[in-house]
Amino acid sequence: MKKDLREPSPDGVEPDTLDPSDWQNLRAQGHQMLDDMLDYLERIRERPVWQPIPPDVRTLFQEPLPRQPADISDVHASFMRDILPYAVGNAHPGFMGWVHGGGTPVGMLAEMLAAGLNANLGGRDQMPVEVERQVLRWVRELFDFPADASGLFVTGSSMANMIAVLVARTSALGGGVRKAGVASCGSRLTAYASAAAHGCIARAMDLSGLGTDALRIIPVDAAFRMDVDALERTIAADRSDGMMPFLVVGTAGTVDTGAIDNLSVLADIAAKEQIWFHVDGAYGALAMLAPDFVLRLQGMQRADSIAFDFHKWGQVPYDAGFILVRDGAIHLDTFSSPAAYMKRESRGMAAGSPWPCDFGPDLSRGFRALKAWFTIKVYGTEKLGEVIAHTCELARYMEQRIGQEAELELLAPVSLNVVCFRYRCANADQVNADIVVALQESGIAAPSSTTISGKFAIRAAIVNHRTRRENIDALIRTTLALGKARIGTLHKQTS
Ligand SMILES: Cc1ncc(COP(=O)(O)O)c(C=O)c1O
């Protein structure tokens, strides 16, 4: 028998919509959820950074598609019991893996407001789009870009870097390339990035159809910065082979060691060669907020485009990447696509062109700008800059602590907030790989790993505003204990 949609339903949902039949009940539930998350953040230091997912919890998430409703309090209980304890833990001060921001309670609350509004920021004449434009104006101010520079919130720097590759391609070949394709230009477009550049640059070359072979990997110097002489030689060789150099990518804060390329020299070379200069500043670009680092980033203000993330050093909750492009007209030419159903008007809801969807591949877009706007307004950029400077101070403190321990060795200079080191011993690659896993499983501190000059490295990226010296001390202490224990076990196995 067909269900009558107007019948009161026992599941707390109105019969003919998805709204609650009892708002009071849902309100109480919402308050409980909010309290639970505020408790989580307030007491985060008492929790392990991370813990492995028990097999039976993983199995719980293999249930068939739910056809019937469930009580929201039961689903919430499942979140608290089965999901929250087994997240990766980047909100925790002991988290130092990869490059993850810690988020803030303010950002969390802003996300709730954005979700309630459920705004689609593809375009149209609405204040949420004005909020995104306000953040763009602040970003222009921060990086000293002109008033007609364009910008867009995206998922993260992987997407922002891809947009930069596409805009640089349009700049090299003109808007006609969107119809005719890159092959029509007759010569191969070549791009340049250092061996320490993030893998998403090669992926952007792949996804844009230019091909990863067309990305020339330039060696790095002892400080892991792009060798600028090698860059010039490679560009010259490519030109004499009939290639068409179109893009130089400098990195402000490499993922492995935090090195900053010599951005001024890269800007000079790009200007001389008349090619696009892009900076991947995924986390390092926001060091502009910390006065002591501004000089180190000299040259970034001359970039044609900058990719960076608010969700890393900006502490805005995931996800909140950003692309800034000096020449807004070329940016627009790269993505805008007229369609009858997207017609713009001078009045009414379809006013306010160009829209954000004209500057990137996404049509429907969430209100990422709100959590960034709240974060910047509530904390102010001075405080955010202090947090960035503090994480770098902690990295220097860690470098010092490593220097005091004979069993530990530093594997790369500490440039910003990333420290690569290892436990000295025979079979060091294996032992240190075991130490990283054991550290993560200890719940005390969670670094990740990388390879530096062929050596396995324990890599700590201090991004989280909650991290303190005590967390660095705990990482060093636990590494020493685990290293010692591991050596003991190896001795026993071999004797
Ligand atoms: C230098 C650099 N570029 C790009 C990325 C990719 O950023 P996202 O993870 O936001 O896509 C990262 C991530 O850590 C990075 O460190």
PDBQT file of the ligand as one rigid body, heavy atoms in Angstrom, charges set to zero:
ROOT
HETATM    1  C1  LIG A 501      53.895  23.041  -1.419  1.00  0.00    +0.000 C 
HETATM    2  C2  LIG A 501      52.546  22.382  -1.565  1.00  0.00    +0.000 A 
HETATM    3  N1  LIG A 501      51.860  22.535  -2.707  1.00  0.00    +0.000 NA
HETATM    4  C3  LIG A 501      50.653  21.983  -2.885  1.00  0.00    +0.000 A 
HETATM    5  C4  LIG A 501      50.062  21.225  -1.898  1.00  0.00    +0.000 A 
HETATM    6  C5  LIG A 501      48.707  20.623  -2.130  1.00  0.00    +0.000 C 
HETATM    7  O1  LIG A 501      47.781  21.325  -1.361  1.00  0.00    +0.000 OA
HETATM    8  P1  LIG A 501      46.322  20.728  -1.072  1.00  0.00    +0.000 P 
HETATM    9  O2  LIG A 501      46.547  19.532  -0.201  1.00  0.00    +0.000 OA
HETATM   10  O3  LIG A 501      45.615  21.825  -0.354  1.00  0.00    +0.000 OA
HETATM   11  O4  LIG A 501      45.701  20.379  -2.359  1.00  0.00    +0.000 OA
HETATM   12  C6  LIG A 501      50.740  21.035  -0.687  1.00  0.00    +0.000 A 
HETATM   13  C7  LIG A 501      50.161  20.208   0.376  1.00  0.00    +0.000 C 
HETATM   14  O5  LIG A 501      50.722  19.993   1.420  1.00  0.00    +0.000 OA
HETATM   15  C8  LIG A 501      52.020  21.639  -0.506  1.00  0.00    +0.000 A 
HETATM   16  O6  LIG A 501      52.705  21.514   0.638  1.00  0.00    +0.000 OA
ENDROOT
TORSDOF 0
